[in-house]
Each structure stands twice: as structure tokens, then as C-alpha cells.
């Protein structure tokens, strides 16, 4: 997948990704959220105009939700690396369970060799 488009990399459920790529995206997502939330918090505490606060919160919420979309696709591809069905992604919406599920996706090594979802992402012949 070396010459894959951004759509194939972040908006596709085909194939598998390893822990490293999944964790790197998670770190980037967290940094992106902080980059948005900190200035928004400063706007909230520095103004008394409710309209400005509402607009800034709406914009930040929309951007974060849009950034969450690729994480669902990457989560599915990470599940494929663990030889699990995409149905397991539903665990992301259950409070507290979602944190354990995220740790599972980050910590558990994927299936060695090829599986029914594709080639091993750690193999050299990608």
C-alpha cells in the first residue's frame, strides 16, 4: 500500500494495519484535538458573549467528529489485523469498555502471516 491514496489509507476497511500505524494516528488525533480545544477554551473563558462561545464550540465539535471518521476505518483495519470482524467496532460506543477496547487494539499483536482480511502488514513484500 505504498502508493495508496489518502482515501485508501484512511477511508477504507480493506486490508490490515499494524499497531504502530494505529497508535501514530491516535497520537495525531489527540494532538489535533488539543490544538483545537485549548484555543476554544481560551475563547470561552475570555468572553461573555454566548454566541461566540456557541459558534466556536460548534466548529470545534464538527472538526473533531470529522477527524473521528478515519479512526473508525483504521479501527476496523486494526481488527482485521487481529483476525476479528468489523462488528467488534461497536465496542467503541460503550462507555468504559471503549477504553479497554482501545488498549486492546494498541497492545495486542496482530495475526502472524496472512489472514482472511489480507497480507501481514509487517511483511516486507508490501
Secondary structure, DSSP 4 states (H G I P E B T S, - for coil): -TT--HHHHHS--SS---HHHHHHHHHHHHHHHHHHHHHHHHHHHH---HHHHHHHHHHHHHHHHHHHHHHHHHHHHHHHHTT--GGGGGGGGSTTHHHHHHHHHHHS---SS-BTTBS-TTSS--
